């Protein structure tokens, strides 16, 4: 009888303890989680899904808050203002956080310094461009035969019809392209033979101060052909180049 009574007593005690533990877990669900961690009870997949679901829903809510609401065209908005959820992701704001590309400075071309033959703006200058036909001595006095209608020297108009600025301008422009500061007056002195060819030509004074330009002009003039007069024609002319 004593053994039966003791067994019944322990049974009742165990039942009461179990009820107390169950009640504690019911009232405090967090105690069950702590007990599982202590015992090492594996977590079920359903719990992970249940826990992950609120996080994903929170992210979706945040994304929806960031996206602008759809606007209707009824409010007289322009197509540029109608931004929908589909087009919002395609908008590019630029790489504002990236460092700008390094700017490579191109090497500056060195300043062009014309040689003295091309342009000599400083110091004393004496032009040296000249040409004389073979057998002709410009230093000797030349007799001009004025007898007869065909022995008259060329007039200034006759000379300018052949020798003018238009003929000499290519020589000037070829160098003036590189030296735009070069400009001024050039004085010519020459002699035309009776057959219309140049017997002597030289530059007396030049504000261009360019041996290249002056040599080109003298070379151009020596190849010109004037009307025949049968007598010499001396002339002095000046032309302005700018």
Backbone as CSV, one residue per row, in Angstrom:
resi,resn,N_x,N_y,N_z,CA_x,CA_y,CA_z,C_x,C_y,C_z
1,UNK,0.828,-1.197,0.000,0.000,0.000,0.000,0.866,1.252,0.000
2,UNK,1.930,1.180,0.746,2.823,2.345,0.808,3.466,2.601,-0.543
3,UNK,3.855,1.521,-1.272,4.480,1.713,-2.593,3.503,2.320,-3.577
4,UNK,2.250,1.865,-3.527,1.226,2.412,-4.436,0.994,3.875,-4.151
5,UNK,0.966,4.237,-2.885,0.726,5.641,-2.527,1.878,6.534,-2.972
6,UNK,3.104,6.039,-2.797,4.251,6.860,-3.218,4.297,7.043,-4.741
7,UNK,3.942,5.967,-5.446,3.943,6.068,-6.919,2.920,7.054,-7.391
8,UNK,1.750,7.035,-6.789,0.683,7.973,-7.146,1.092,9.415,-6.819
9,UNK,1.788,9.537,-5.708,2.227,10.897,-5.302,3.215,11.487,-6.326
10,UNK,4.195,10.678,-6.725,5.160,11.169,-7.709,4.501,11.436,-9.059
11,UNK,3.526,10.657,-9.402,2.818,10.893,-10.672,2.121,12.244,-10.661
12,UNK,1.469,12.494,-9.516,0.753,13.783,-9.404,1.745,14.940,-9.450
13,UNK,2.899,14.739,-8.756,3.912,15.805,-8.744,4.429,16.089,-10.164
14,UNK,4.714,15.021,-10.923,5.208,15.193,-12.291,4.187,15.878,-13.179
15,UNK,2.911,15.489,-12.981,1.857,16.138,-13.781,1.789,17.621,-13.476
16,UNK,1.865,17.938,-12.172,1.801,19.352,-11.785,2.992,20.150,-12.342
17,UNK,4.179,19.515,-12.282,5.365,20.207,-12.830,5.225,20.418,-14.330
18,UNK,4.713,19.384,-15.029,4.517,19.526,-16.481,3.529,20.614,-16.820
19,UNK,2.429,20.652,-15.999,1.444,21.719,-16.247,2.047,23.099,-16.004
20,UNK,2.861,23.180,-14.947,3.491,24.475,-14.666,4.427,24.908,-15.810
21,UNK,5.197,23.929,-16.324,6.106,24.265,-17.437,5.325,24.643,-18.684
22,UNK,4.279,23.890,-18.978,3.461,24.209,-20.161,2.816,25.568,-20.025
23,UNK,2.345,25.865,-18.804,1.747,27.179,-18.600,2.754,28.303,-18.758
24,UNK,3.963,28.026,-18.258,5.000,29.063,-18.409,5.328,29.312,-19.871
25,UNK,5.463,28.231,-20.677,5.729,28.395,-22.115,4.570,29.085,-22.826
26,UNK,3.350,28.819,-22.340,2.185,29.443,-22.970,2.156,30.931,-22.695
27,UNK,2.451,31.245,-21.423,2.440,32.662,-21.063,3.673,33.402,-21.586
28,UNK,4.795,32.733,-21.691,6.040,33.366,-22.177,6.586,32.563,-23.373
29,UNK,6.139,32.875,-24.615,6.611,32.118,-25.796,8.127,32.239,-25.990
30,UNK,8.710,33.323,-25.510,10.140,33.489,-25.707,10.961,32.475,-24.928
31,UNK,10.348,31.904,-23.821,11.060,30.891,-23.062,11.264,29.623,-23.871
32,UNK,10.296,29.350,-24.792,10.420,28.175,-25.646,11.597,28.326,-26.607
33,UNK,11.765,29.544,-27.163,12.883,29.781,-28.068,14.212,29.650,-27.336
34,UNK,14.264,30.143,-26.098,15.492,30.032,-25.325,15.809,28.577,-25.001
35,UNK,14.754,27.837,-24.690,14.961,26.417,-24.384,15.467,25.666,-25.594
36,UNK,14.957,25.998,-26.785,15.429,25.347,-28.007,16.897,25.662,-28.261
37,UNK,17.285,26.917,-27.998,18.674,27.284,-28.204,19.582,26.533,-27.240
38,UNK,19.113,26.346,-25.957,19.923,25.640,-24.959,20.051,24.167,-25.307
39,UNK,18.934,23.578,-25.698,18.943,22.150,-26.032,19.588,21.896,-27.381
40,UNK,19.578,22.901,-28.300,20.128,22.718,-29.647,19.111,22.177,-30.628
41,UNK,17.859,22.533,-30.410,16.757,22.062,-31.277,16.849,22.768,-32.640
42,UNK,16.877,22.003,-33.762,16.981,22.649,-35.099,15.748,23.463,-35.430
43,UNK,16.008,24.651,-36.049,14.895,25.519,-36.438,14.215,24.987,-37.678
44,UNK,12.938,25.084,-37.726,12.160,24.599,-38.887,12.205,25.621,-40.005
45,UNK,12.013,25.134,-41.269,12.009,26.017,-42.446,10.841,26.965,-42.415
46,UNK,9.748,26.514,-41.804,8.574,27.380,-41.752,8.855,28.629,-40.947
47,UNK,9.658,28.469,-39.881,9.988,29.635,-39.063,10.829,30.613,-39.846
48,UNK,11.824,30.079,-40.663,12.678,30.959,-41.461,11.864,31.725,-42.478
49,UNK,10.928,31.030,-43.114,10.095,31.704,-44.112,9.235,32.747,-43.449
50,UNK,8.719,32.372,-42.275,7.868,33.322,-41.566,8.645,34.543,-41.147
51,UNK,9.937,34.349,-40.771,10.745,35.488,-40.368,11.203,36.303,-41.563
52,UNK,11.477,35.644,-42.682,11.953,36.363,-43.867,10.863,37.153,-44.541
53,UNK,9.646,36.670,-44.365,8.534,37.335,-45.048,8.381,38.771,-44.601
54,UNK,8.439,39.069,-43.295,8.290,40.486,-42.900,9.393,41.357,-43.446
55,UNK,10.665,40.842,-43.539,11.764,41.665,-44.053,11.557,42.017,-45.508
56,UNK,11.140,41.028,-46.308,10.903,41.309,-47.737,9.766,42.280,-47.917
57,UNK,8.736,42.133,-47.076,7.611,43.065,-47.202,8.026,44.472,-46.834
58,UNK,8.947,44.579,-45.850,9.424,45.920,-45.482,10.196,46.559,-46.624
59,UNK,11.059,45.758,-47.329,11.825,46.289,-48.466,10.903,46.748,-49.578
60,UNK,9.864,45.914,-49.845,8.936,46.304,-50.916,8.227,47.600,-50.563
61,UNK,7.872,47.762,-49.268,7.211,49.000,-48.874,8.122,50.200,-49.048
62,UNK,9.429,50.019,-48.709,10.380,51.120,-48.881,10.547,51.486,-50.340
63,UNK,10.639,50.444,-51.221,10.786,50.724,-52.652,9.562,51.430,-53.202
64,UNK,8.400,51.041,-52.739,7.174,51.699,-53.213,7.128,53.149,-52.770
65,UNK,7.658,53.415,-51.565,7.690,54.802,-51.107,8.616,55.659,-51.945
66,UNK,9.739,55.074,-52.411,10.703,55.824,-53.210,10.193,56.092,-54.610
67,UNK,9.422,55.162,-55.143,8.939,55.335,-56.519,7.819,56.365,-56.566
68,UNK,7.840,57.227,-57.579,6.760,58.226,-57.692,5.455,57.576,-58.106
69,UNK,4.418,58.180,-57.687,3.108,57.680,-58.078,2.812,58.005,-59.531
70,UNK,2.017,57.145,-60.130,1.629,57.389,-61.520,0.732,58.609,-61.611
71,UNK,0.993,59.389,-62.631,0.190,60.585,-62.864,-0.660,60.401,-64.100
72,UNK,-1.782,60.946,-64.077,-2.667,60.851,-65.233,-2.441,62.033,-66.139
73,UNK,-2.682,61.821,-67.418,-2.554,62.899,-68.397,-3.694,63.906,-68.311
74,UNK,-4.664,63.634,-67.446,-5.822,64.528,-67.369,-5.473,65.854,-66.733
75,UNK,-4.319,65.925,-66.046,-3.931,67.155,-65.356,-3.105,68.075,-66.239
76,UNK,-3.191,67.907,-67.586,-2.495,68.775,-68.560,-0.992,68.757,-68.357
77,UNK,-0.412,67.619,-67.969,1.027,67.528,-67.794,1.678,67.167,-69.111
78,UNK,2.879,67.592,-69.281,3.631,67.301,-70.494,4.159,65.885,-70.452
79,UNK,4.511,65.271,-71.604,5.075,63.918,-71.608,6.337,63.799,-70.779
80,UNK,7.124,64.872,-70.700,8.358,64.810,-69.917,8.076,64.696,-68.435
81,UNK,6.882,65.217,-67.961,6.550,65.173,-66.553,5.887,63.865,-66.147
82,UNK,5.354,63.125,-67.106,4.661,61.878,-66.815,5.674,60.766,-66.615
83,UNK,6.113,60.568,-65.370,7.096,59.539,-65.043,6.381,58.407,-64.339
84,UNK,6.391,57.224,-64.900,5.735,56.065,-64.322,6.750,55.190,-63.624
85,UNK,6.228,54.136,-62.970,7.111,53.217,-62.267,8.041,52.491,-63.233
86,UNK,7.578,52.248,-64.468,8.397,51.532,-65.441,9.552,52.378,-65.941
87,UNK,9.300,53.668,-66.111,10.352,54.532,-66.663,11.263,55.086,-65.589
88,UNK,10.833,55.038,-64.322,11.652,55.622,-63.249,12.997,54.923,-63.138
89,UNK,13.016,53.597,-63.323,14.263,52.858,-63.194,15.220,53.158,-64.322
90,UNK,14.710,53.659,-65.461,15.568,53.936,-66.607,16.206,55.309,-66.551
91,UNK,15.773,56.145,-65.607,16.319,57.496,-65.521,17.734,57.437,-64.964
92,UNK,18.664,58.074,-65.643,20.052,58.078,-65.214,20.388,59.447,-64.639
93,UNK,20.955,59.436,-63.452,21.303,60.687,-62.796,22.755,61.063,-62.989
94,UNK,23.521,60.263,-63.723,24.930,60.567,-63.934,25.786,60.053,-62.785
95,UNK,27.024,59.867,-63.100,27.971,59.365,-62.106,28.500,60.521,-61.271
96,UNK,27.641,60.985,-60.343,28.026,62.175,-59.572,29.061,61.852,-58.511
97,UNK,29.237,60.559,-58.173,30.189,60.197,-57.135,31.525,59.752,-57.709
98,UNK,31.612,59.665,-59.027,32.870,59.269,-59.630,33.768,60.478,-59.835
99,UNK,35.053,60.256,-59.752,36.000,61.344,-59.971,36.018,61.728,-61.445
100,UNK,36.085,63.004,-61.769,36.101,63.414,-63.183,37.343,62.923,-63.883
101,UNK,37.189,62.707,-65.192,38.331,62.262,-65.981,39.437,63.305,-65.953
102,UNK,40.638,62.831,-65.962,41.778,63.741,-65.932,41.854,64.522,-67.239
103,UNK,41.948,65.813,-67.107,42.012,66.678,-68.284,43.449,66.735,-68.759
104,UNK,43.651,66.298,-69.991,44.992,66.297,-70.575,45.153,67.569,-71.399
105,UNK,46.053,68.405,-70.975,46.292,69.658,-71.676,47.177,69.396,-72.890
106,UNK,46.686,69.859,-74.037,47.470,69.691,-75.260,48.668,70.636,-75.236
107,UNK,49.752,70.138,-75.736,50.958,70.960,-75.783,50.753,72.140,-76.717
108,UNK,50.977,73.331,-76.194,50.795,74.531,-77.007,51.890,74.615,-78.065
109,UNK,51.478,75.005,-79.257,52.455,75.133,-80.327,53.397,76.303,-80.018
110,UNK,54.673,76.133,-80.272,55.606,77.226,-80.011,55.309,78.422,-80.908
111,UNK,55.555,79.597,-80.380,55.302,80.818,-81.143,56.213,80.863,-82.371
112,UNK,55.581,81.191,-83.495,56.334,81.233,-84.750,57.224,82.475,-84.774
113,UNK,58.509,82.254,-84.958,59.479,83.353,-85.047,60.025,83.348,-86.472
114,UNK,59.619,84.308,-87.299,60.084,84.312,-88.689,61.569,84.602,-88.783
115,UNK,62.260,83.935,-89.695,63.685,84.220,-89.890,63.877,85.597,-90.508
116,UNK,65.086,86.168,-90.419,65.327,87.510,-90.970,65.023,87.605,-92.457
117,UNK,65.192,86.511,-93.222,64.903,86.566,-94.655,63.413,86.764,-94.903
118,UNK,62.595,86.256,-93.984,61.147,86.379,-94.159,60.629,87.723,-93.658
119,UNK,61.174,88.190,-92.548,60.706,89.464,-91.992,61.728,89.964,-90.992
120,UNK,62.130,91.224,-91.155,63.123,91.831,-90.272,62.572,93.171,-89.781
121,UNK,61.744,93.121,-88.726,61.063,94.348,-88.305,61.943,95.331,-87.544
122,UNK,63.048,94.855,-86.964,63.877,95.719,-86.123,65.191,96.063,-86.823
123,UNK,65.763,97.179,-86.367,67.073,97.583,-86.861,67.019,98.269,-88.225
124,UNK,68.173,98.654,-88.689,68.272,99.288,-90.004,68.105,98.230,-91.083
125,UNK,67.424,98.639,-92.155,67.150,97.669,-93.215,67.348,98.344,-94.577
126,UNK,68.079,97.666,-95.430,68.307,98.141,-96.798,67.976,97.008,-97.756
127,UNK,66.953,97.179,-98.609,66.617,96.099,-99.539,67.754,95.840,-100.531
128,UNK,67.919,94.590,-100.889,69.010,94.201,-101.788,68.518,93.479,-103.036
129,UNK,67.201,93.283,-103.165,66.684,92.546,-104.317,66.830,93.397,-105.588
130,UNK,67.474,92.838,-106.610,67.659,93.530,-107.898,67.990,92.501,-108.969
131,UNK,67.841,92.936,-110.223,68.218,92.087,-111.353,68.575,92.991,-112.533
132,UNK,69.652,92.599,-113.291,70.107,93.375,-114.447,70.357,92.411,-115.599
133,UNK,69.886,92.780,-116.771,70.081,91.949,-117.954,71.552,91.920,-118.337
134,UNK,71.954,90.841,-118.956,73.347,90.698,-119.375,73.711,91.765,-120.413
135,UNK,74.870,92.439,-120.199,75.331,93.475,-121.112,74.785,94.845,-120.833
136,UNK,73.881,94.959,-119.861,73.307,96.268,-119.539,73.953,96.788,-118.268
137,UNK,74.434,98.052,-118.349,75.078,98.681,-117.205,74.215,99.841,-116.740
138,UNK,73.462,99.666,-115.636,72.576,100.742,-115.175,73.327,101.945,-114.630
139,UNK,74.632,101.800,-114.330,75.392,102.924,-113.775,75.771,103.935,-114.847
140,UNK,75.824,103.512,-116.131,76.170,104.433,-117.216,74.932,105.214,-117.644
141,UNK,75.107,106.457,-118.028,73.960,107.233,-118.523,73.442,106.636,-119.821
142,UNK,72.151,106.495,-119.896,71.515,105.889,-121.063,70.864,106.977,-121.909
143,UNK,71.168,106.936,-123.235,70.566,107.883,-124.159,69.216,107.346,-124.628
144,UNK,68.235,108.200,-124.612,66.889,107.826,-125.041,66.590,108.553,-126.345
145,UNK,66.347,107.789,-127.390,66.049,108.344,-128.699,64.566,108.652,-128.781
146,UNK,64.240,109.939,-128.901,62.848,110.363,-128.957,62.407,110.732,-130.371
147,UNK,63.254,110.480,-131.370,62.922,110.829,-132.752,61.979,109.779,-133.349
148,UNK,60.933,110.234,-134.011,60.012,109.332,-134.683,58.878,108.901,-133.773
149,UNK,57.744,108.547,-134.352,56.574,108.154,-133.558,56.782,106.854,-132.800
150,UNK,57.666,105.988,-133.282,57.888,104.701,-132.631,59.016,104.753,-131.626
151,UNK,59.551,105.916,-131.357,60.682,106.033,-130.440,60.304,106.666,-129.109
152,UNK,59.046,106.762,-128.832,58.614,107.370,-127.579,58.657,106.341,-126.441
153,UNK,59.159,106.721,-125.276,59.153,105.792,-124.135,57.720,105.454,-123.724
154,UNK,57.606,104.383,-122.974,56.284,103.978,-122.482,55.757,104.982,-121.466
155,UNK,54.465,105.220,-121.519,53.846,106.106,-120.542,53.601,105.345,-119.224
156,UNK,53.252,106.092,-118.186,52.970,105.456,-116.894,51.787,104.512,-116.994
157,UNK,50.797,104.896,-117.768,49.632,104.025,-117.937,50.007,102.734,-118.661
158,UNK,50.924,102.828,-119.656,51.361,101.621,-120.364,52.089,100.664,-119.419
159,UNK,52.903,101.236,-118.542,53.657,100.388,-117.605,52.718,99.739,-116.584
160,UNK,51.783,100.522,-116.028,50.878,99.986,-115.019,49.900,98.972,-115.585
161,UNK,49.687,98.996,-116.880,48.817,97.982,-117.468,49.456,96.592,-117.406
162,UNK,50.788,96.576,-117.272,51.506,95.307,-117.171,52.011,95.076,-115.745
163,UNK,52.621,96.103,-115.166,53.182,96.001,-113.823,52.244,96.683,-112.840
164,UNK,51.607,95.901,-111.966,50.657,96.442,-111.005,50.640,95.569,-109.753
165,UNK,49.851,95.982,-108.762,49.791,95.260,-107.490,49.254,93.841,-107.661
166,UNK,48.337,93.669,-108.605,47.751,92.338,-108.806,48.814,91.320,-109.207
167,UNK,49.798,91.765,-109.987,50.873,90.868,-110.409,51.778,90.475,-109.237
168,UNK,51.961,91.407,-108.308,52.920,91.191,-107.222,52.271,90.657,-105.932
169,UNK,50.958,90.683,-105.880,50.278,90.288,-104.649,50.552,88.835,-104.228
170,UNK,50.661,87.853,-105.140,50.960,86.479,-104.688,52.255,86.378,-103.888
171,UNK,53.278,87.158,-104.262,54.533,87.131,-103.501,54.327,87.627,-102.084
172,UNK,53.491,88.639,-101.941,53.244,89.205,-100.620,52.395,88.268,-99.766
173,UNK,51.334,87.702,-100.334,50.423,86.867,-99.556,51.089,85.582,-99.075
174,UNK,52.014,85.068,-99.840,52.666,83.817,-99.466,53.364,83.930,-98.114
175,UNK,53.931,85.093,-97.831,54.610,85.303,-96.550,53.685,85.970,-95.544
176,UNK,52.778,86.808,-95.992,51.879,87.528,-95.079,50.959,86.575,-94.326
177,UNK,50.713,85.381,-94.879,49.900,84.398,-94.164,50.585,84.006,-92.854
178,UNK,51.897,83.885,-92.871,52.650,83.508,-91.683,53.022,84.712,-90.838
179,UNK,53.142,85.869,-91.480,53.519,87.093,-90.751,52.487,88.175,-91.074
180,UNK,51.318,88.139,-90.418,50.271,89.119,-90.748,50.638,90.557,-90.400
181,UNK,51.654,90.763,-89.526,52.047,92.133,-89.172,52.799,92.828,-90.297
182,UNK,53.237,92.064,-91.281,54.043,92.633,-92.359,53.137,93.380,-93.338
183,UNK,53.382,94.643,-93.503,52.618,95.472,-94.447,53.379,96.772,-94.679
184,UNK,53.061,97.430,-95.803,53.705,98.701,-96.081,53.939,98.930,-97.563
185,UNK,54.721,99.972,-97.839,54.959,100.445,-99.203,56.299,99.929,-99.728
186,UNK,56.351,99.659,-101.048,57.574,99.208,-101.711,57.816,100.095,-102.938
187,UNK,59.029,100.652,-103.049,59.399,101.503,-104.190,60.268,100.713,-105.165
188,UNK,59.896,100.764,-106.468,60.638,100.074,-107.517,61.281,101.093,-108.460
189,UNK,62.427,100.737,-108.988,63.111,101.546,-110.006,63.622,100.581,-111.075
190,UNK,63.343,100.903,-112.341,63.743,99.982,-113.390,63.901,100.643,-114.742
191,UNK,64.358,99.813,-115.720,64.556,100.248,-117.087,63.974,99.184,-118.011
192,UNK,63.172,99.624,-118.978,62.581,98.721,-119.962,63.285,98.970,-121.303
193,UNK,63.772,97.913,-121.894,64.483,98.051,-123.178,63.492,98.316,-124.306
194,UNK,64.049,98.620,-125.492,63.201,98.955,-126.623,62.329,97.807,-127.104
195,UNK,62.731,96.564,-126.846,61.922,95.425,-127.277,60.878,95.014,-126.240
196,UNK,60.711,95.791,-125.179,59.677,95.525,-124.184,60.105,94.633,-123.046
197,UNK,61.354,94.237,-122.966,61.833,93.407,-121.880,62.481,94.261,-120.797
198,UNK,62.493,93.725,-119.586,63.126,94.424,-118.468,64.640,94.335,-118.607
199,UNK,65.299,95.509,-118.606,66.762,95.548,-118.659,67.358,95.662,-117.258
200,UNK,66.619,96.298,-116.372,67.124,96.468,-115.001,65.935,96.734,-114.083
201,UNK,65.972,96.131,-112.884,64.929,96.359,-111.882,65.540,96.187,-110.506
202,UNK,65.216,97.117,-109.602,65.680,97.009,-108.218,64.668,97.651,-107.291
203,UNK,64.759,97.290,-106.015,63.884,97.868,-104.995,64.682,98.919,-104.235
204,UNK,64.224,100.176,-104.312,64.923,101.269,-103.642,64.620,101.300,-102.142
205,UNK,63.354,101.106,-101.804,62.928,101.197,-100.400,61.783,100.221,-100.170
206,UNK,61.773,99.620,-99.003,60.722,98.642,-98.695,60.342,98.711,-97.225
207,UNK,59.043,98.950,-96.964,58.527,98.907,-95.600,58.145,97.485,-95.187
208,UNK,58.112,96.579,-96.150,57.826,95.180,-95.819,58.992,94.550,-95.068
209,UNK,60.203,94.981,-95.397,61.413,94.490,-94.725,61.482,92.963,-94.793
210,UNK,61.291,92.450,-96.013,61.318,91.000,-96.216,62.107,90.686,-97.484
211,UNK,63.246,90.031,-97.340,64.057,89.682,-98.508,63.352,88.631,-99.366
212,UNK,62.619,87.713,-98.728,61.911,86.692,-99.494,60.853,87.307,-100.398
213,UNK,60.069,88.225,-99.847,59.013,88.859,-100.636,59.613,89.719,-101.740
214,UNK,60.624,90.486,-101.432,61.234,91.386,-102.416,61.912,90.616,-103.549
215,UNK,62.585,89.510,-103.209,63.215,88.698,-104.252,62.161,88.089,-105.174
216,UNK,61.047,87.666,-104.604,59.955,87.113,-105.415,59.386,88.169,-106.350
217,UNK,59.223,89.399,-105.875,58.671,90.465,-106.706,59.621,90.817,-107.860
218,UNK,60.919,90.908,-107.570,61.884,91.216,-108.625,61.895,90.113,-109.677
219,UNK,61.813,88.855,-109.223,61.781,87.735,-110.163,60.530,87.775,-111.027
220,UNK,59.409,88.217,-110.453,58.167,88.322,-111.232,58.261,89.433,-112.268
221,UNK,58.821,90.579,-111.893,58.891,91.722,-112.805,59.834,91.458,-113.978
222,UNK,60.947,90.776,-113.734,61.926,90.549,-114.802,61.366,89.685,-115.928
223,UNK,60.312,88.919,-115.650,59.711,88.059,-116.666,58.516,88.696,-117.366
224,UNK,58.190,89.945,-117.011,57.077,90.625,-117.673,57.500,91.120,-119.065
225,UNK,56.528,91.274,-119.934,56.756,91.779,-121.288,55.886,93.009,-121.521
226,UNK,56.566,94.103,-121.957,55.895,95.377,-122.183,55.811,95.640,-123.694
227,UNK,55.014,96.625,-124.091,54.973,96.963,-125.527,56.332,97.442,-126.027
228,UNK,56.678,97.125,-127.266,57.951,97.557,-127.871,57.852,99.013,-128.301
229,UNK,58.927,99.737,-128.019,58.970,101.151,-128.395,60.216,101.487,-129.203
230,UNK,61.222,100.607,-129.196,62.464,100.886,-129.888,63.395,101.786,-129.115
231,UNK,63.038,102.142,-127.891,63.882,102.996,-127.056,63.731,102.606,-125.602
232,UNK,64.666,103.060,-124.794,64.623,102.726,-123.380,63.533,103.531,-122.657
233,UNK,62.989,102.909,-121.609,62.000,103.578,-120.755,62.423,103.405,-119.304
234,UNK,62.763,104.501,-118.646,63.080,104.468,-117.230,61.817,104.766,-116.428
235,UNK,61.663,104.080,-115.307,60.440,104.301,-114.502,60.747,104.123,-113.011
236,UNK,59.932,104.771,-112.212,59.944,104.624,-110.751,58.501,104.507,-110.296
237,UNK,58.199,103.428,-109.580,56.826,103.175,-109.124,56.847,102.644,-107.697
238,UNK,55.739,102.859,-107.038,55.608,102.316,-105.676,54.220,101.707,-105.545
239,UNK,54.157,100.661,-104.752,52.905,99.953,-104.497,52.768,99.702,-103.008
240,UNK,51.519,99.742,-102.534,51.223,99.556,-101.106,50.620,98.178,-100.891
241,UNK,51.151,97.455,-99.924,50.673,96.099,-99.634,50.226,96.025,-98.186
242,UNK,48.990,95.542,-98.007,48.465,95.382,-96.645,47.330,94.349,-96.641
